[in-house]
């Protein structure tokens, strides 16, 4: 009997839906036992979000400052699992606060050290730099990162900005104004994710994950858009400055940082609607001489390799 633990956080339920579909071939196999643990913050984040709470989560999210979590059941901590599956979302170009808090916990050390780990990402479109932060955490936990799947909203960047705000602030995964597409990962992509589970199953049985990620890449589990990677890197640089500034003005929910959060809100609107198109244009103009480097980076970000700190 192969024992698999699935650790995840979700607000909307989409992450659990993705995991249920992706892991369906494992759940249907009598030789596999699936266990689930939903990460639960002691003080959970609201859904739908309010405007202040949404932006107030930014500094701690980007700076990867953990929050308190409900403890994991001792029965889970004492089990010897053959595979760990981690499901997470991206908040402000970093893993969500609840998921990051799990990675920084003593419980994660117990569960992940020496174990094969698969990550399943569910986000709007930019996830590459967040995944690098997760890779670093897994490396420090001595986990064996063997596979990654990233499911994203495939609509145009500015379309998905509008639809995701509607979903996050209103709590409804429907068509905004009856004109825009539904937000989030498409139902088709969610349903078809079971093919990744079908590919995972023989590797689980044999305990050999050597070729898993290359198979998943061929199946479309990880699609890299170099222009989004370019944008992600530059946005990380700016977010670092804003996050440190706002954090210096006070702790979460402090009145003293409200004006700075409002300023960041305006900056974010400017960055999305003005700077992002300029960055995209610059990339399209300047990337051709560096095409070999772009291809090399794309191959790296599709993989589960981690560039170890020197």
Secondary structure, DSSP 8 states (H G I E B T S, - for coil): -EEEEEEE--SSSHHHHHHHHHTHHHHT-TTEEEEEEE--BSS---SS--HHHHHHTHHHHHTT----B----HHHHHS--SEEEEEEEEETTEE-HHHHHHHTSHHHHHHHTT-EEEEEEEESS--HHHHHHHHHHHHHTT-EEEEEEEEE--S-HHHHHHHHHHHHHH---S-GGGTS---SS-HHHHHHTHHHHHHHHHHHHHT--TTHHHHHHHHTS----HHHHHHHHHHHHHHHHHHHHHHHT-STT-GGGHHHHHHHHHHHHHIIIIIHHHHHHHHHHHSGGGHHHHHHHHHHHHS-------
